[in-house]
């Protein structure tokens, strides 16, 4: 049977490769261009310009643009696009941008900054060589195609600045800018670029022969994402200043601050909430003064502990930084090349013989342009506060990819993404970043079939359990998304992942000795977050995660795939289910143990067992009681609480949901404005991990009880868990519109008003009783 599976996978892979080759056979009229006579893999910043003339302003002027590593596009001095969105060399994104609104009749200028952080670039940033690509969409737009008519110069003012950060850091370099070497006015039409050089072409020809097309370097693919949001954002307050007097209106409003000659001053600014923003500093004078901008989520005490994030006394700044040298002129401007993540910004200034004037400092918020469409209607202010914090966390962890954290890593992990994409489904309904994530993880699949744990990723990290959760991502999209053809195209990836893990199934169906970092959760007593394993390599947590992946694989194949795979996976599910029951079930404790020796137990193993539906309703309830009461169990962190809460709800304890939020309450009590990475909030590395935003799902999925009951969300199951709540309502986005509910509870009775989009129907469940619901308005009393 396994040989048959491999043969099926090989055949479908060849078909997929052939289709991909056909779709890649697109002609390009422009060239990749770069600065002549440079090391194109070395660090540097380069400025490109293209003058062109228009008789009239067109209604549309579309260009395709990309660069390596990154670019900022200015049209007649206005920032029009930042990119490209992250991919890899064989899937290199270009943006399709309509710049017509920035054009004028007569002379126009495209000015583009391209930079390469080289070995200091973010771990998620792939690179082939420094270059720029622009191509017009139509005949008129061809005038801006990148070729020898463009002009280029090296920006000698820029050097990437290595960062010294506590803990694992992967988010790229800072900026060191010497304004003495900077070019001013280069983005304007009037700038004289006669001394600039004509660019070199990186490559011009595509090799063909024998039916094979080969192009060196980047394989361009259109991004499916919109342009990122760019919104002006003022810092809120000055928390502390040393050596300088700061006006009371600053930084909420622009106001000059004079730093005297031969001074050393510091100003600590507080945004009052965490943000992602391009920081802009305006300053004048102060020839050769050194300005240091430092960024932090929270300040540290002498023991390296953040503690309460609102408290600054006895603490100091440590973290990411940029450095600028003033050229002494008026109206100098610095804007960070990439966005910075901060609540606190410290401005340090060391002046020389001349005073320096700080004219202004502000941020430009950036992120994926999600719009909050969900609405929770409740008098409970705590729920509203948690919703706001969760949404902020999810937004800061979503730019051109989902990511674990914006400050330290900016890496798209499968485990994090599974929770993040549900926040997107339930709060926004915009599925483009979800599809982008699935595409990228699919690109990461290795020759053996498994995916990497995170992608894009130049370090090729392998967490086998995250590869299994990738199959879950496909299943989730099938259930909640709108593009079934998209998921059908990804079935090959699901099969290859499962085929890889099938090769590690023992004779009894148990998963053993899978190479890689077998992470399950950040439990203090689990080394590296790896769930307990027996000496023979078996583990209940791993077996149950494999079981879940097989179950998701069956659902995908039933709806979109082939019966042969349904049959194969079903046989394996049956065998693995019996093995899990026989190997890990402890009849005395009436729980599943973590290993066959039955000497360790966790909330993780038992939550996964409930969700895998391998025990009956009475056993689920008994296990759920132990999950709530047995303090000896290895505890789920803020991450794995997503699965714990689902399991407790499945076991019949959803009415107790509000009792499970203590770790989120602890975050709020310690002044966090986003959710921390781990449950040990005082000492957590990252203050912003979107896997903690699960309440933004659960308020709607558990309390209001709204779930998809069939693929494409065509049917719904609505089973609220109101606990002591007497009145609550809300709405969530749906592929066909909005689902809204309103509940009024009196004792054990509930009066529900439920509105479903056209073509959607389902079931309402309350206290073990059910009622059919249909499109439109439903009034139900049970």
C-alpha positions in Angstrom: 0.0 0.0 0.0 2.8 2.4 0.8 4.5 1.7 -2.5 1.2 2.5 -4.2 1.0 5.8 -2.3 4.5 6.7 -3.4 3.6 5.9 -7.0 0.5 8.1 -6.9 2.5 11.0 -5.4 5.2 10.6 -8.1 2.7 10.7 -11.0 0.9 13.7 -9.6 4.1 15.5 -8.9 5.2 15.2 -12.6 1.9 16.6 -13.7 2.2 19.5 -11.3 5.8 20.2 -12.5 4.6 20.3 -16.1 1.8 22.7 -15.3 4.2 24.9 -13.4 6.6 25.0 -16.4 3.8 26.1 -18.7 2.7 28.9 -16.4 6.3 30.1 -16.0 6.7 30.6 -19.7 5.8 34.3 -19.5 7.8 36.8 -21.5 9.4 39.8 -19.8 10.5 42.9 -21.7 12.4 44.6 -19.0 15.8 43.7 -17.5 17.0 43.3 -13.9 19.5 46.1 -13.5 22.2 46.9 -10.9 25.0 49.3 -10.1 28.1 48.7 -12.4 31.3 47.2 -10.9 30.0 46.3 -7.5 29.9 43.1 -5.5 26.2 42.5 -5.9 26.1 40.2 -2.9 27.7 42.7 -0.6 25.8 45.1 1.7 24.8 48.5 0.3 22.1 50.9 -0.6 21.5 52.1 -4.2 19.4 54.9 -5.6 17.7 54.5 -9.1 16.0 57.2 -11.1 14.0 57.3 -14.3 12.7 60.5 -16.0 9.8 60.3 -18.4 7.3 62.6 -20.0 3.5 62.3 -20.3 1.3 64.4 -22.5 -1.7 63.8 -20.2 -2.3 62.0 -17.0 -3.6 58.5 -17.8 -6.5 57.0 -15.8 -4.3 54.0 -15.1 -0.5 53.5 -15.2 0.4 50.0 -14.0 3.9 48.8 -13.4 5.4 45.5 -12.1 8.2 46.2 -9.6 10.6 44.0 -7.6 14.0 44.2 -6.1 16.6 42.3 -4.1 16.7 42.7 -1.1 14.1 45.4 -0.7 12.9 48.6 -2.3 11.0 51.8 -1.6 9.3 53.4 -4.7 8.8 57.2 -4.8 6.7 58.7 -7.7 7.3 62.4 -8.0 8.5 62.4 -4.4 5.6 60.4 -2.9 6.1 57.0 -1.4 4.0 54.6 -3.6 5.1 51.1 -2.8 7.4 49.2 -0.4 8.5 45.6 -1.1 8.9 43.1 -2.4 6.8 40.7 -0.2 8.9 37.9 1.1 9.3 34.7 -0.9 12.3 32.7 -2.1 14.5 32.8 -5.2 12.3 30.5 -7.2 9.1 32.3 -6.0 10.2 35.9 -6.0 7.4 38.3 -5.6 6.7 41.4 -7.8 4.1 44.0 -7.0 1.6 45.2 -9.6 1.2 48.9 -8.7 -1.0 51.5 -10.3 0.9 54.8 -9.9 -1.5 57.0 -12.0 -2.6 59.1 -9.0 0.9 60.2 -8.4 1.6 61.3 -12.0 1.3 64.7 -13.8 1.2 66.0 -17.3 4.8 66.8 -18.4 7.9 65.5 -16.7 7.7 62.8 -14.1 10.3 60.9 -12.0 10.5 57.4 -10.6 13.0 57.3 -7.7 13.7 54.0 -6.1 15.9 53.1 -3.1 17.2 49.5 -3.2 19.2 48.0 -0.3 20.9 44.8 0.6 21.7 43.9 4.2 23.9 40.9 3.0 24.9 38.6 5.8 23.0 40.8 8.4 19.7 40.5 6.6 16.7 38.9 8.3 16.7 35.1 8.4 13.4 35.2 6.3 15.1 37.3 3.6 16.5 35.3 0.7 18.8 37.1 -1.8 20.4 36.4 -5.1 22.1 39.7 -5.8 21.4 43.4 -5.5 19.2 44.5 -8.3 16.0 46.3 -9.4 13.2 45.3 -11.8 10.5 47.5 -13.2 8.2 46.6 -16.2 5.2 48.6 -17.5 2.0 46.7 -18.0 0.9 48.3 -21.3 2.4 50.1 -24.3 2.4 53.5 -22.6 3.9 52.1 -19.4 6.8 50.4 -21.3 8.6 53.8 -21.1 9.6 52.9 -17.5 11.0 49.4 -18.2 14.3 49.0 -16.4 17.1 49.2 -19.0 20.2 51.3 -19.8 18.1 54.5 -19.8 17.8 54.5 -16.0 20.4 56.2 -13.7 21.9 54.7 -10.6 24.3 55.7 -7.8 25.5 54.1 -4.6 24.2 55.6 -1.4 27.5 56.0 0.4 25.8 57.2 3.6 24.4 53.7 4.5 25.9 50.8 6.3 23.9 48.0 7.9 24.3 48.0 11.7 24.7 44.7 13.5 22.3 44.3 16.4 23.2 43.0 19.9 19.9 41.6 21.2 19.1 39.3 24.1 18.0 35.9 23.0 17.5 34.5 19.5 17.3 37.3 17.0 16.6 37.0 13.3 14.9 40.2 12.2 17.8 41.9 10.3 20.2 44.8 10.7 19.8 48.3 11.9 20.8 51.4 9.9 24.0 53.4 10.3 23.6 56.6 8.3 26.3 59.2 7.9 24.4 62.3 6.7 27.7 63.8 5.6 27.6 61.4 2.7 23.9 61.5 2.0 22.3 62.8 -1.2 19.4 65.2 -0.6 16.6 65.9 -3.1 17.3 62.8 -5.2 13.6 61.9 -5.3 12.6 65.2 -6.9 12.3 66.0 -10.6 14.7 68.9 -10.4 17.6 66.9 -9.0 20.7 66.8 -11.2 21.6 63.2 -11.9 24.0 63.8 -14.8 26.9 62.4 -12.8 25.0 59.2 -12.1 25.9 56.0 -14.0 23.9 53.9 -16.4 23.1 50.5 -14.8 24.3 47.1 -15.7 22.0 44.4 -16.8 22.1 41.4 -14.4 21.0 39.0 -17.2 19.1 39.4 -20.4 18.6 36.1 -22.0 16.5 33.0 -21.2 17.9 29.7 -22.2 15.6 27.3 -24.1 16.2 24.0 -25.7 14.7 20.5 -25.8 11.4 21.8 -24.4 13.2 23.2 -21.3 13.2 26.8 -20.2 15.8 27.9 -17.7 16.3 31.4 -16.2 19.1 32.1 -13.8 18.2 33.7 -10.5 14.8 35.0 -9.6 11.7 33.3 -10.8 9.2 36.2 -10.7 5.7 35.5 -9.4 2.9 38.1 -8.8 2.2 38.8 -5.1 -1.4 37.9 -4.1 -1.2 40.5 -1.3 -2.3 44.2 -1.4 0.1 47.0 -0.5 0.8 47.2 3.2 -0.9 49.8 5.3 1.0 53.0 5.9 -0.6 55.3 8.5 1.0 58.3 10.4 1.3 57.6 14.1 2.5 60.1 16.8 4.4 58.9 19.8 2.4 59.7 23.0 4.6 60.9 25.8 8.0 61.7 27.2 8.7 59.4 30.1 12.1 60.7 31.0 14.8 63.1 29.8 18.4 63.6 30.8 20.4 66.7 30.0 17.8 68.5 28.0 14.5 70.3 28.6 11.6 68.9 26.5 8.4 70.9 25.7 5.3 69.5 27.3 3.5 69.2 24.0 6.3 66.9 22.5 6.1 64.3 21.0 2.4 64.4 20.5 3.0 67.6 18.4 6.1 68.7 16.6 8.2 71.1 18.7 11.9 72.0 18.5 14.2 70.7 21.2 17.6 72.3 21.4 20.5 70.1 22.5 23.5 72.2 23.4 27.1 71.8 22.1 29.3 69.2 23.7 26.2 67.6 25.3 25.2 64.0 26.0 21.4 63.7 26.4 18.7 61.0 26.4 15.0 61.3 25.8 12.8 58.2 26.6 9.5 58.3 24.5 6.5 56.1 25.1 4.1 55.1 22.4 1.9 53.7 25.2 1.2 50.6 23.1 3.4 48.3 21.0 3.5 49.1 17.3 5.3 48.4 14.0 6.3 51.6 12.4 8.9 53.3 10.2 10.4 55.8 12.6 11.1 59.3 11.2 13.4 61.8 12.9 13.7 65.4 11.7 16.7 67.4 12.9 18.9 70.3 12.1 22.5 71.5 12.8 24.8 69.7 15.1 27.7 68.9 12.7 29.0 65.4 13.4 26.6 64.8 16.3 25.9 61.2 16.9 22.2 60.3 17.2 21.2 56.8 18.5 17.7 55.6 18.3 16.9 52.5 20.5 13.7 50.5 20.4 12.2 48.2 23.1 9.0 46.4 23.9 9.7 47.1 27.6 12.6 48.2 29.7 14.8 45.8 31.7 15.8 45.8 35.4 19.3 44.8 36.6 18.4 41.1 36.5 17.2 41.3 32.9 13.5 41.1 33.8 10.9 43.3 32.2 8.3 43.0 35.0 5.5 45.6 34.7 5.9 47.2 31.2 4.4 50.5 32.5 7.2 50.9 35.0 10.5 52.5 34.0 12.1 53.3 37.3 15.2 51.3 38.0 15.2 50.0 34.4 17.2 50.6 31.3 16.9 50.4 27.5 18.4 47.4 25.7 17.5 46.4 22.2 17.4 47.2 18.6 19.0 50.4 17.5 19.9 52.8 14.6 22.7 55.3 14.5 22.9 58.6 12.5 25.7 61.2 12.1 24.5 64.7 11.5 25.9 66.8 8.6 25.2 70.0 10.4 22.6 71.3 7.8 19.0 72.3 8.4 16.0 70.0 7.7 17.8 66.7 7.8 15.5 63.6 7.7 16.0 60.0 8.7 13.4 57.3 8.2 14.3 53.7 9.0 14.7 51.4 6.0 12.5 48.7 7.5 9.8 49.0 10.2 10.8 49.0 13.8 8.8 47.4 16.6 8.6 49.4 19.8 6.6 50.7 22.7 9.6 52.7 23.9 12.0 54.7 21.8 15.1 56.3 23.4 16.7 59.2 21.5 20.3 59.6 22.5 22.3 62.6 21.2 26.0 63.3 21.6 26.8 66.7 20.2 30.3 68.1 19.2 31.1 71.8 18.8 27.7 72.7 17.4 24.2 72.5 19.0 21.6 70.2 17.4 17.9 70.8 17.0 15.4 67.9 17.2 12.5 69.2 15.0 10.2 66.2 15.2 9.9 62.4 15.7 7.0 60.2 14.6 6.1 56.8 13.2 4.3 55.5 10.2 2.5 52.4 11.2 2.7 49.4 8.8 1.1 46.1 8.6 -1.1 43.9 6.5 -4.3 46.0 5.8 -6.7 43.7 7.7 -10.0 45.3 8.6 -11.8 44.2 11.8 -15.3 43.0 10.7 -16.2 41.0 13.7 -18.1 42.6 16.5 -18.6 41.3 20.1 -21.6 43.0 21.7 -21.1 42.7 25.5 -21.2 44.8 28.6 -18.1 42.9 29.8 -15.3 45.5 29.5 -12.7 42.8 30.1 -13.7 41.0 27.0 -13.6 44.1 24.9 -10.1 44.9 26.3 -8.9 41.4 25.5 -10.4 41.7 22.0 -8.5 45.0 21.4 -5.2 43.6 22.7 -5.6 40.4 20.7 -6.4 42.2 17.5 -3.4 44.5 18.0 -1.2 41.4 18.6 -2.5 39.7 15.5 -2.0 42.8 13.4 1.6 43.4 14.6 2.4 39.7 13.7 1.1 40.1 10.2 2.9 42.1 7.6 3.8 40.4 4.3 3.8 37.1 6.1 2.3 35.9 9.4 5.1 35.8 11.9 5.9 34.7 15.4 7.0 38.1 16.6 7.8 41.3 14.9 10.7 42.4 17.2 12.9 39.4 17.4 12.3 37.0 14.5 9.7 37.9 11.8 9.5 34.2 10.9 6.4 32.5 9.7 6.0 29.3 11.8 3.3 26.8 11.0 2.3 26.3 14.6 1.8 30.0 15.1 0.1 30.5 11.8 -2.5 27.9 12.6 -3.9 30.1 15.3 -3.2 33.4 13.5 -5.2 32.3 10.4 -8.2 31.5 12.6 -8.0 35.1 14.0 -8.1 36.3 10.4 -11.1 34.0 9.5 -13.1 35.0 12.6 -12.2 38.7 12.9 -11.5 39.9 9.3 -12.6 37.3 6.7 -9.7 38.4 4.4 -8.0 35.2 3.3 -5.2 36.5 1.1 -2.5 36.4 3.8 -3.8 32.9 4.7 -3.4 31.7 1.1 0.0 33.4 1.0 1.1 31.5 4.1 -0.1 28.2 2.7 1.8 28.9 -0.6 5.0 29.7 1.2 4.9 26.7 3.5 4.2 24.5 0.5 7.3 26.0 -1.3 9.3 24.8 1.7 8.6 21.1 1.1 11.8 19.1 1.1 12.7 16.2 -1.3 11.5 13.7 1.3 8.1 15.4 1.4 8.0 17.2 4.7 7.7 21.0 5.1 10.1 23.2 7.0 8.8 24.4 10.4 8.8 28.1 9.1 9.2 29.7 5.8 10.7 31.8 4.3 13.7 30.6 6.2 17.4 30.5 5.2 18.3 28.2 8.2 16.0 25.3 7.1 14.6 24.6 10.6 12.8 21.3 10.9 10.0 20.8 13.5 8.3 17.6 12.4 5.1 18.4 14.3 4.7 21.7 12.5 4.9 19.8 9.2 1.9 17.8 10.5 0.1 21.0 11.4 0.5 22.1 7.8 -2.1 19.5 6.8 -4.3 21.0 9.4 -3.9 24.4 7.7 -5.2 22.9 4.5 -8.2 21.4 6.3 -9.0 24.6 8.1 -9.0 26.5 4.8 -11.3 23.9 3.2 -13.7 24.4 6.1 -13.6 28.2 6.4 -12.2 29.5 3.2 -13.8 30.3 -0.1 -11.4 29.0 -2.8 -11.8 25.3 -3.0 -9.7 25.0 -6.2 -6.8 26.6 -4.3 -6.8 23.8 -1.7 -7.4 21.1 -4.3 -4.1 22.3 -5.9 -2.4 21.7 -2.5 -3.5 18.1 -2.0 -0.2 16.9 -3.4 1.6 18.7 -0.5 -0.7 17.0 2.0 0.0 13.6 0.5 3.8 14.1 0.4 3.8 15.3 4.1 1.8 12.3 5.2 3.8 9.9 3.1 7.0 11.1 4.8 5.6 10.5 8.3 4.1 7.2 7.2 7.7 5.9 6.6 8.3 6.5 10.4 5.3 4.4 11.6 6.3 1.3 13.5 4.5 -2.0 13.0 1.9 -1.1 15.6 1.2 2.2 13.7 3.0 4.3 16.3 5.2 7.2 15.2 8.8 6.7 16.2 12.3 8.4 15.9 11.3 11.2 13.5 14.4 13.3 13.0 14.3 17.0 13.9 13.1 19.1 16.8 9.9 17.4 17.9 8.5 20.5 19.6 5.0 20.4 21.1 4.8 23.3 23.5 6.9 25.5 25.8 6.4 23.5 29.1 9.1 24.4 31.7 9.9 20.8 32.5 10.1 19.7 28.8 13.6 20.2 27.4 13.3 22.4 24.3 9.5 22.0 24.4 9.7 18.3 23.4 7.0 16.2 24.9 8.2 13.1 26.9 9.3 10.2 24.9 10.0 6.5 25.8 13.4 5.0 25.2 12.1 3.4 22.0 11.2 6.9 20.7 7.4 6.6 21.1 5.4 9.5 22.5 1.6 10.0 23.0 1.8 13.6 21.9 3.6 12.7 18.6 1.2 9.8 17.9 -1.8 12.1 18.5 -0.5 14.8 16.3 0.1 12.2 13.6 -3.5 11.0 14.2 -4.9 14.4 13.7 -3.0 14.9 10.5 -4.3 11.6 9.1 -7.8 12.6 10.1 -7.4 16.0 8.3 -6.0 14.1 5.3 -9.0 11.9 5.1 -11.4 14.9 5.2 -9.4 16.6 2.5 -9.4 13.6 0.2 -13.1 12.8 0.8 -14.0 16.3 -0.4 -11.4 17.1 -3.0 -9.2 14.1 -3.6 -9.2 10.4 -4.2 -10.8 7.4 -2.5 -7.5 5.5 -2.6 -6.0 7.9 -0.1 -9.2 7.8 2.0 -8.9 4.1 2.3 -5.2 4.1 3.0 -5.4 6.8 5.7 -8.5 5.3 7.3 -6.6 2.0 7.8 -3.8 3.8 9.4 -6.1 5.9 11.6 -7.8 2.8 12.9 -4.5 1.1 13.7 -3.0 4.2 15.3 -6.2 4.8 17.4 -6.0 1.3 18.9 -2.3 1.6 19.5 -2.8 4.9 21.4 -5.6 3.4 23.5 -3.6 0.3 24.3 -0.2 2.0 24.8 -1.1 5.2 26.7 -4.5 4.8 28.4 -4.2 4.6 32.2 -7.3 2.9 33.6 -6.5 3.9 37.1 -6.1 7.7 36.4 -8.6 7.5 33.6 -6.3 9.6 31.4 -3.8 9.1 28.7 -0.2 9.1 29.8 2.6 10.8 27.8 4.6 7.5 27.4 4.0 3.8 27.7 5.6 3.7 31.1 2.6 5.8 32.3 4.6 8.0 34.7 4.1 11.4 33.1 0.9 13.1 32.1 0.1 16.4 30.4 -2.8 18.6 29.4 -1.4 18.3 25.8 -1.8 14.6 25.3 -5.3 14.5 26.8 -6.5 17.6 25.0 -5.4 16.0 21.7 -7.0 12.8 22.6 -10.4 14.5 23.2 -10.1 16.5 19.9 -9.2 13.3 18.0 -12.5 11.8 19.1 -11.0 8.5 20.3 -13.0 8.4 23.5 -16.7 8.5 24.1 -18.6 11.5 25.6 -18.4 10.2 29.2 -14.7 9.7 29.0 -14.2 13.1 27.4 -16.1 14.7 30.4 -14.0 12.7 32.9 -10.7 13.7 31.1 -11.9 17.3 30.9 -12.5 17.3 34.7 -8.9 16.2 35.2 -7.6 18.8 32.8 -9.3 21.4 35.0 -8.5 20.0 38.5 -5.3 18.0 38.3 -2.5 20.4 39.0 0.2 17.7 38.5 -0.4 17.6 34.7 2.2 19.4 32.6 0.5 22.6 31.8 -0.4 24.0 28.4 1.3 27.4 27.7 -0.5 30.4 26.3 0.2 28.8 22.8 -1.2 25.3 23.5 -4.2 26.7 25.5 -5.8 27.1 22.1 -6.1 23.3 21.9 -6.8 22.9 25.6 -9.8 25.2 25.4 -11.1 23.5 22.3 -10.8 20.2 24.1 -12.5 21.4 27.3 -15.4 22.8 25.2 -15.7 19.5 23.4 -15.8 17.7 26.8 -18.7 19.9 27.8 -17.1 22.5 29.9 -17.5 25.5 27.6 -19.6 27.4 30.1 -16.5 27.8 32.3 -14.6 29.5 29.6 -14.2 32.8 31.4 -12.4 31.0 34.2 -9.6 30.0 31.9 -8.2 33.4 31.0 -5.9 34.1 33.9 -2.7 34.2 31.9 -4.3 36.9 29.7 -5.3 38.8 32.8 -1.8 38.5 34.0 -0.5 40.1 30.8 -2.9 43.0 31.3 -1.9 43.4 35.0 1.8 43.7 33.9 1.1 46.4 31.5 1.4 44.5 28.2 -0.6 45.9 25.2 0.0 42.7 23.2 0.1 39.1 24.3 3.4 37.6 25.5 5.2 34.6 23.9 5.0 32.4 27.0 3.0 32.1 30.2 6.0 33.4 32.3 5.1 37.0 31.4 7.7 38.7 33.6 10.6 37.0 31.9 9.3 36.3 28.4 11.6 37.2 25.6 8.9 38.4 23.2 6.0 40.7 24.2 4.1 40.0 21.0 3.1 36.5 19.9 -0.1 36.1 17.9 -0.6 32.6 19.1 -1.8 34.3 22.3 -4.7 35.9 20.4 -6.8 32.8 20.6 -9.5 34.6 22.7 -10.3 36.6 19.5 -11.3 33.2 18.1 -12.9 31.7 21.2 -15.2 34.6 22.1 -17.0 33.7 18.9 -16.3 30.0 18.6 -16.8 29.0 22.2 -19.0 31.7 23.9 -21.1 32.6 20.9 -20.6 29.0 19.6 -20.2 29.7 15.8 -18.4 27.1 13.8 -18.2 25.9 10.2 -20.0 22.5 9.9 -19.0 21.6 6.4 -16.5 22.6 3.7 -16.6 26.2 2.4 -18.6 27.2 5.6 -21.7 26.1 3.6 -23.4 25.0 6.9 -23.0 26.2 10.4 -23.1 24.7 13.9 -24.0 27.3 16.5 -23.7 26.0 20.1 -23.2 28.9 22.6 -21.6 28.5 26.0 -22.9 31.5 28.0 -22.0 30.5 31.5 -23.3 33.2 33.8 -23.7 35.7 30.9 -27.3 36.8 30.5 -27.0 38.9 27.4 -24.4 38.9 24.6 -24.2 39.0 20.9 -21.9 39.5 18.0 -21.1 38.9 14.3 -18.3 37.3 12.3 -17.5 37.5 8.6 -18.5 34.6 6.3 -17.5 33.9 2.7 -21.1 34.9 1.7 -21.6 37.8 4.1 -21.9 38.0 7.9 -23.2 35.7 10.6 -24.8 37.5 13.5 -26.2 36.2 16.8 -28.0 37.7 19.8 -28.6 35.8 23.0 -30.8 36.5 26.0 -30.6 33.9 28.7 -33.1 33.4 31.5 -32.1 30.5 33.8 -31.7 27.5 31.6 -33.7 29.0 28.7 -32.2 31.1 25.9 -33.8 33.3 23.3 -31.6 33.5 20.2 -31.8 35.7 17.1 -29.5 34.3 14.4 -29.0 35.8 11.0 -27.3 33.7 8.3 -26.1 34.7 4.8 -28.0 33.6 1.7 -27.6 29.9 1.0 -26.2 29.1 4.4 -28.1 26.9 6.9 -27.3 24.7 9.9 -28.2 23.8 13.5 -28.6 25.7 16.7 -27.8 23.7 19.9 -28.6 24.6 23.5 -28.6 22.4 26.6 -28.6 19.2 24.5 -31.6 20.4 22.3 -31.3 21.5 18.7 -33.2 23.5 16.2 -32.7 23.9 12.4 -31.7 27.3 11.2 -31.8 28.7 7.7 -30.7 31.7 5.6 -32.0 35.0 6.8 -33.3 35.8 10.3 -34.0 32.9 12.7 -35.7 33.4 16.1 -35.2 30.5 18.4 -36.3 29.9 22.0 -35.1 26.8 23.8 
